[in-house]
Every structure is written in structure tokens, then in C-alpha cells.
Amino acid sequence: MLLKTFLGISFCIEKTIDRKKKTVIFFLLTKISPIMKK
């Protein structure tokens, strides 16, 4: 039971980190793309 809870928490944390990473990558791409087009 405890292991399942731990896995669930770590999975949620991983999903949150993944979403943050995607947001950061998207933000960087939107910042870089106008520079690359010049």
C-alpha cells in the first residue's frame, strides 16, 4: 500500500517536472525563433 502511494506521488512529481520542462522549452523556442529568422 505504501509503495503504491510513493509511486503515485513520484509519478505526479515527474509529470509536473515534465510539464515545466515543456513550458521552458516552448518559451526558449519562441524567444530564439525570431532571432534565427533574421
C-alpha positions as CSV (number, residue, x, y, z in Angstrom):
1,M,0.0,0.0,0.0
2,L,2.8,2.4,1.0
3,L,4.7,1.6,-2.2
4,K,1.7,2.3,-4.4
5,T,1.3,5.7,-2.7
6,F,5.0,6.5,-3.1
7,L,4.9,5.5,-6.8
8,G,1.8,7.7,-7.3
9,I,3.5,10.7,-5.7
10,S,6.7,10.3,-7.7
11,F,4.7,9.9,-10.9
12,C,2.8,13.1,-10.2
13,I,6.1,14.9,-9.5
14,E,7.6,13.6,-12.7
15,K,4.5,14.8,-14.7
16,T,4.8,18.3,-13.1
17,I,8.5,18.5,-13.9
18,D,7.8,17.3,-17.5
19,R,5.2,20.0,-18.0
20,K,7.5,22.6,-16.6
21,K,10.3,21.4,-18.9
22,K,7.9,21.6,-21.9
23,T,6.9,25.2,-20.9
24,V,10.5,26.2,-20.6
25,I,11.5,24.6,-24.0
26,F,8.5,26.3,-25.6
27,F,9.4,29.7,-24.1
28,L,13.0,29.3,-25.3
29,L,11.8,28.4,-28.8
30,T,9.6,31.4,-29.0
31,K,12.5,33.6,-27.8
32,I,15.0,32.0,-30.2
33,S,12.9,31.7,-33.4
34,P,12.7,35.4,-34.2
35,I,16.5,35.7,-33.8
36,M,17.0,32.7,-36.1
37,K,14.8,34.2,-38.8
38,K,16.8,37.4,-39.1
